[in-house]
Amino acid sequence: MSMKYVIIGNSIASTGCIEGIRATDKDGSITVIGAEPHHVYGRPLISYLLEGKTDLERIKYRPDDFYEVNKCEFLSGVRAVKIDLKDKVVETENGGTIPYDKLLIATGSRPFVPRITGLEKYEYHTFMTLDDALRLDKKIRETANAKVLIIGAGLIGLKCAEALRKYASKITVVDMADRVLPSILDAEGAEIIKKHLEANGVDFVLSTAANLDDFKFDILCVCAGVIPETGLAKAAGLEVGRGIFIDDRAATTAIDVYAAGDCTESVSGVTGARGATPILPNAYIQGETAGINMAGGRAVCDKYIPMNAIGFFGKHILTAGVYDGETVTVKRDGGFKKLFIKDGLLKGYIFIDDFKRAGIYTALIRDKTDLSGIDSDALADDISLARVYKKNRRDEILKKTDLRGQGV
């Protein structure tokens, strides 16, 4: 009898799961329940869509025939409302019941809307989904010389600011934090990015709780972060903290139920602590791992590390790991590189417009490579694979990260 696979969510994690299943099981049925009425798309691309740098076709994460080729039934614009673990069915808002043998929960996250003085008096936009971007695009085009107020100086808020800049007469970003991008940059790196954004016409009001009555604006965007979407899992009785807890096989605490992506939390490959790592590459890897295991294969994903790659107005940032330990900083040719080293291990890094050998540094963090015999200045300025890895591991890293030709 063929297996029945059900996936709640139509996302990057879901795509990984479908491809993981099909790598092992070519014939089992796959049903994808997608609350959004869209083909799977890359969410990081919605800012470029709004900015006019891409279009609705190019933001698709897979070709139009993806579901057909992988023999999936895609329920577009349908919301799952209940998981029945006993009878192994998923109930949908239209009264349907979908039985499963193996289930993936990939419900992602939802916008966090903090308490903001005066918010109840204003229409506001969030900036997480394709529909959010389309609504905001319509609004900004209808509002000549718009003054835009953005609540949140994190990744979402600043990408929103970049996307709207060419349409708006003024953009102001407000945040309670004392710096921009507080989740991924230290104070020194944040100041570099803040100055760059200011030079491109974005104003900031930091260390301030927003009172909307203090600002004049035409368009309000609330971009204060995200919350893992765990309601279905929690109601079903799965173990849930900030996210749905998964092990290194992407399995939850319920039999035959897996989870992947922004709705999850797992054990960090850097700190060993449990937490969320809501980034696109991890979502795909978790989904693929889940799919392989759901189909009877064997796969693990146990080296999660926080990573971010993002750019604003031509200045690019790459970060990884945690910022703990002694620091080594290199500034050259307009670039900025900072390493965080503790107990002979590279714990994290911040790179701004200086990405030479970034793949090596990422591997050093993931592998927890002992660097105690290497001078810290040499580590920052003259690292090479040959210096820290044996040949078989060097070849593996080169294959995985495509570092050939980058001076490693």
N, C-alpha and C positions, 0 to 999 in steps of 0.2 A: 504494500500500500504506500502511495506517495505521501510525503510529508506536506502538512499545511503550515506555511509560514505567514505570519501576520506582522506588519510593521506599522506602528503608530507614529506618524510624522513623515514628511516628505522633504528630506534635508540632505546635507552632506553626509551625516552619519547613516542615514537611510540608504544612500547611494553605496556607501562602503559595505553595508550589510548585504544589499542585493548582490553586489559583485563578489562578496565573500561566500554567500550561499551558492551562487552559480559556479564558483571555482570548484565546488565540492559536489553539489547536487544539481544536475542539469534539468531534472524533471519535476521536482516538487512545486506545488503551487505557491505563489507569492502574492499577497494582497497588501497594498500600500494604502493607508488611510491618511489623506492629506487635508488638513483643515484649510490651508491656503489653496485657492483655485488656480494654481500656477504649476507649470513644469518646474522641476527642481532647478534652482538657480543659486549662484554664489552670492550670499548676503553681503560680503564685503564690497561687492560691485555696485550696490545701490547708490553710493555717493557719486560714483563715476557716471551712473545713469542720470542722476539729477544734474550733474555738472555738464552733461552733454558729451562726455568722452566715450560712451558706449551706448548700446541700444538693447531693446528687449530680447533680441535674438542672441546677442553675444554674451549676455549675462547668464544664459543657460549653462548649467554645470555639465550636462550631458546632451547628446543629440536628441532630436525630436522623437526618434524611434527607440529611445533607450528602454522604455517600459515594454514595448513590443518585442524587441530583440531578446530581452531577459525574461520574457513570458510572465510579466507582472500584470495583475489587475490593479489599476490605479483609480482609487475613489477620490476624485478631485473635489475640493470644497466640502468635504464631509468631516465632521468632528466626532472623535471617540469620546464617550461620556462615562464608560465604566469598564473595568476589567474584572471578570469573574474567574478567579483562580481555580475554584472548585470544578466548574463545568468547562473551563478553558475556552471562554468566549469573550469577545470584545463587543460591547454594545455601542451603537452610534446614535447620534442625535435624531436621526430620522426613523428610529425604531428598529433598525436592523441589528442582527446578531451575526458575528463572524467567528466561526470556530477556529482554533489554532492548535497545532502541536507544539510549535515554538513561537515565542513572541518577542519582538524587539520594541522597547519604548524609546522613542527618539523625539520627544516632545519639545526639546529646545528650551528656550527661556522667553520671558516676557519683560516688557519695560518696567523699570522701577520708577514709580512716581512718588517722590518724597512729599512731605508736608511743606507746602510753599504758601506763604502769606498772600492771600488775594487770588489764588489759583482758581477758585470756584467762579470767579467773575469773567474768566477769559476762555476762549477757544484755544486749545493747544495741540501741537503735533508731537508725535514720537517718531523715532527714526531707526527702526529695526527691520522692517519688512519691505517687500516690493510695493505693497499697497500704501505703506507709509510714504515711500518715496514718490509715488505717483500723486498722492494727495498734496504733498508739499510742493511738488513741481507745479501743479495746477494753481495753488495758492500764490506762489512767488511770481508766476507769470501774470496773474490777475492784479497784482499789487505793485504799482509803479513806485520806484525809489523806496522800496520797503526798508524799514528799520526792523532788524531781526534780533530778538533776545533769545539766547540759548542758555538753558540751565544745565550745567555739567561741562567740565573741562577735561573729561576723559576721552577715550578713543572714539566713542560714538559722537559726542558733542563736537569734537574738533573736526571729524570728517564731515559732519553736517555743516559746520562753519565754512570749511573749504569748498564744499559743493555749492553753497549759496552765495559765496562772496561776489561772484561776477554779476549776480542779479540784484544784490541789495545795496542800498546807499550806506548802510551802517550795520555792523554786526558786533554785538556785545555778548561776551560769554561770562557767566557768573558761576562761581563754585565756592563751597565752604572750605575746600582744601586750600593750602597755601601755595600750591604750584599746579601747573598743568600736568596732565597724564600721571597723576600720583600713583596709579597702580603699576606703572611700568618704568618710571624714571625716578632717579634720585634728584635732589635739588639742583645739582650742577647741570645735569643733562636737561632737566625741565626748563631751566633758564635759557638754555640755547634755543630750545624749540619755541618758547614763549616769545623771545625777541624776533625770531624768524616769522612767526605768525603775526606779530604786531607790525612788522615791516610790510606784511601783505594785507594790512587793513583790518585785522581782527583786534578788537579791544577786550580787555579783561578786567573783571572785578573779582578778586580772589579773597579768600579768608572772610567771606561774607555770606550770611544766610539771606537768600533772596526774598525781598518784599516787592512784589510786582508793582505796587503803587509808587515805588521809587523810580521806575523806569518808563520811558516812552518807547513804545514799539508797535509795529503793525502785525508782526508774526511772532508767535511764541513757540519755541521748541523745547520740550522736556527730554533731555538726554542724560539722565543721571545714573545710568547703569542698567543692569538686568538682574532678574531673579530666575533661577532655574524653575522650569514648569514641572512640578512634582505632584500636582493634585491627584491625578489618576493613580499614580503609584502609591501614594500615601493612603488613599481611600481603599486600595486593594490590600493593604497591610504589608507592603514592602518596607524594608529598612530605609528611612529617609532622614538625612541631616539637612544640610543646605541643599544637597542634591541627592539623587537616588544612588545609594552606595553600590558600587560594582567591584568585583575582584579582577585579577589580571586576565581573566577570560571574558570579561565584560558581562559576567553573570550577576544577577541580582540575588537577593536572599530568597526569592521564590523559585520553585522548580520550573524549569523550561522557560523562564522569563529573563531576558537580557535587556541591557540599556546602553545607550551611547550618546555622546555629544554633550551639549550644554546643560542638559537636565541632570547630569551625573556628577558624582564625586568619587575619587579613588585615592590610592596612596601615591604620594609624590615620589618620583625617582630621585629627587634631590634631597628633600628633607626627611622622607620617610613618614611624613604626617599625612593625614587624610584631608583632602580638600578638592575644590573644583579647579579644572584647567580648561576654561571655555575658549578654545581656539580651534580654528578650522582643521589643521593637520591632525590634531588629536581626535577630533570628531570622526574623521574618515577612518583613522586607524582603529579606533574603538568599534566603529560600525563594521568594518571588515573583519576584525577579530571575532565579534559577536556572530557574524554571518557564517564564518568557517565553523565555529563551534556549534552553532545551531544545526548545521548540516552534518554534524558527526565528525568533523575534522578536529585538528588540534592546533590552537594558536594562542599566544599570550601577548599582551601589551603591558609591560611592567616598567617602562622607563619614561614615564610621563615627566616632562619638565615644562614649566611655563616658558612660552616663546611668543614673541610678537614681531611682525615685520610690517611696517606701516610708513607712509610718507605724507608730507603736507607741503604743498606749493614747491615741490621739487627737492625738499630736504627729507632724507630717508633715515629711518630708525630700525635697528635690529636689536632685540634684547632676548636674553635667555637666563633661566635659573633664578636664583635668589641673591639679594644684595646683602651678603653677610661676610664679614672678615676684613682683612686688610685690602686696600685698594691700590691699584697701579693704573695711572692715567697717561695716555699718550695723545698729544694734540699735534697734528701735522696736516699740511695741505688743506686746511679747512675742515678736516675730519676730527672726530672725537672718539676715543676708545678708552673704556674703563673696565678693568677686570676686578673681580672680588675673589680673594683667595683666603682659605681658612684650613688649617690642619693639613697642609700639603695638597689640598684639593681646589680645583677651580669650581667655585660655587655659582657664579653668574657673570654676565657681562652686559654692558651697554655700548653699542656702536652707533655713531651718528656719522653718516657719509664716510665711513672707513670700514669696509667689510672684508678686507684681505684675510683669507684663511678662516673665515667665519665657520665653515663646516668643521674644521679641526677643533675649534674652541667648543662648539656644541657637542662634539663627540667626547671631548675631555670631561664635560659636565655629566653627560649621560653615563659614561663608563666609570665615573669616579676614579679617574686615573691619578696615581700617586705622582705628584710633581715636586716632591720635596727636594729632589736633587737638582732642580732647575732654578736658576736665578729669576726672580720675579720680573725684573726689567727685560731679561731675555725672553721670558714667556710672553710679555706684552708686545715686544718689538720684533722678535726673530724666531717665532715658533715654527716648527716643521713636523710633519708626520714622522720622518725618520728619527727625529730626536726623542719622541715619546712613545712610539709604537713599533712592535715587531712587524715583519713584512706581511704576514697573513692578515693581521688586523688593519694594516695600512691599505691593503688591496680591498678589504671589505668596506672601509670608510670611503675610499675613492669611488667604488662602485655605487654605494648608496647615495652619496652626496654630490656626485659628478664634479669633483674638485680638480680633475685633471686640467691643466692649462691655467691654473690659478696660482702658480708659484709655490705649490706645497711640496 
